[in-house]
């Protein structure tokens, strides 16, 4: 897989609110005479690169959990306990061996309390190099230059780069597991005490090559990143052996990090058992991350990410009982599959964000290069870059939103069903307190952190295409992170010279990232080999042929497989399939008679039109300046001085109050560049009218939603700069009521990637009372 190149983000500005006169909500203080380049913000750079990379095991597990949580909200699934662990039980109709109706259960991991270990290895880079790449050795730790902390308005002033004199093992032990602000403390509070992080951090070890070999943008990610994890594991193991440790001692040490069967490899519903893989592995590399510019290494630096090493080797390598790919730690018998990696000078935010992926959460910023309104409101977007308003960014991340917490089983909430009204005493989003008056089953005895309003299901019909012939075709499904297959057995025993299978194919597949493959198995489907050239791109009906001559004289399994990443939703269609042996074409399977001998996993037969039922949901939470969410008051920032002071930021407050989120059931991601006004889970901006600088530039959607909340308080007056020129936004009146009767009330076509259109279902939420300390509020919820 090639890395995506960075692309600039531009916004539409037709009809936007121009910030000029003193009577406007925002007033201009100066007019720039030239347009200097605007500094690159790491939070904005997120949209140019995926950091949550495709992993078939995790993608399947996360999709199942999302579906199960949705069914839990609707009352279509229940929870139960297996070996002390809570799971969601989803029952589906099936038939028993006698052909009679029966039910089958699936178990989705949904633990109440988790105590899990994280194994971290610190790595310096070596001196070996690869031809055609940078020949510079290293870096090794403690080589990052000290930023300019003598703030005299010079071009080198830096109040955004995180730096300390010694990035020692003890520093990372404190960062991960220390008292006060730390990874352990963050997740303990984020989960309301339900998640306890433990673990260990190694001493620094050295991998053989320089960073360019692993991080250069000219190196396919799987080649660079997976070799980095493999070399990291080997370097650590060799260091242990050099220190006199035996294989038995190493294996005993590593056993503490394998207590969870993450993907339930034996399908017994018991997730509290070892599976042969490190539960949570983290590699921290010397130098800066490319997402923050890469420091001296620039685009040769590794981009912080979460992935699964050598997932393509599933079925071939791994522990004897669970061959799921990965890399072995020497001869220990313990394997690394899932992993995260971050830089030496990473702040707490990047570690918390990548671990959110490790727990199964998606990125909530726009991964297609757009700029949605999640911004600093959630850890899984720009909230990972919040800070303590001192000399760096990313050091004090903000919390997740309610949807993310619900996915992890960490949300205490009250449900308000359609056709009902309720007066809700809503506590702060970051914690719960005892409240004996609350009898809601999802937050019994405590102040709820959120209000959940699930709307009635609706049917969405989409005209996709026209079958190549007749009225039936195979469809791969449409979405991100697909790994869908259509397989059958082909009898090639009569072929003596040649064999092939052809099909008419239509594709809507993102170039270079989403593919349809032809694959063959000779061992009953245990392993698969690619045949022919993978298909990608957007194209009409085209006949594709896959050469099976290497398998003539055999009975083999053949499959079409569509795999997509998390960036752009894709799909493919297959029709009129034909097998040719020794030049003689067999009958055409035009799909008109149904599936026949084909086995579909994710594929479906369609007439070119698809329909599905979806459910829209509102979530509302009370965001207050408390615990890590204090960063909402001190940590939002703006690079406002272009190249004149590229590392200097100004800080401003996000407004506390009732933050309403809308989950559009049609969407599987937050890429509002692709589908403006709709997303998987987007904050509703109470004041969506686009704000512009005097030179016509939009304020930008990291800043636009700073006053998105509803409540009984006026907003703060805030000043922003662009290329050194300021614009001040006056304080605005309180807006206590969210009213979705007009679907476009909170969406501005002149800034289409921000905020969201709403359901128009007649839902209102009014803040009727706010406590004196601003920690609690009373919300009247009315529905139709």
Buried (B, 14 or more C-beta within 10 A) or exposed (E): BEBBEBEEBEBBBEEBBBBBEEEBBBBBEEEBEEEBEBBBBBBBBBBBBBBBBBBBBBBBBBBBBBBBBBBBBEEEBEBEEBEEBBBBBBEEEEEEEEEEEEEEEBBBBBBEEBEBBBBBBBBBBBEEBBEEBBEBBBBBBBBBEEBBEEEEEEEEBBBBBBBEEEBBBEBBBBBBBBEEBBBBBBBBBBBBEBBBBEBBBBEBBBBBBBBBBBBBBBBEBBEBBBBBBBBBBBBBBEBBBEEEBEBEEBBEBBEBBBBBBBBBBEEEBBBBBBBBBBBBBBBBBBBBBBBBBBBBBBBBBBBBBBBBBBBEBBBEBBBEEBBBBBBBBBEBBBBBBBBBBBBBBBBBBBBBBBBBBBBBBBBBBBBBBBBBBBBBBBBBBBBBBBBBBEBBBBBBBBBBBBBBBBBBBBBBBBBBBEEEEBEBBBBBBBBBEEBEEBEBEBBEEBBBBBBBBBBEEBEEEEEBBBBBBEEBBBBBBBBBBBBBBBBBBBEBEEBEEBBBBBBBBBBBBBEEBBBBBBBBBBEEBEBBEEBBEBBBBEEEBEEBEBEBBEBBEBEBBBBBBBBBBBBBBBBBBBBBBBBBBEEEEEEBBBBEEEBEEBBBEBBBBBBBEBEEEBBBBBBBBBBBBBBBBBBBBBBBBBBBBBEBBBBBBBBBBBBBBBBBBBBBBBBBBBBBBBBBBBBBBBBBBBBBBBBBBBBEBBBBBBBBBBBBBBBBBBBBEBBBBBBBBBBBBBEBEBBBBBBBEEBEBBBBEBBBBBBBBBBEBEBBBBBEEBBEEBBBBBBBBBBE
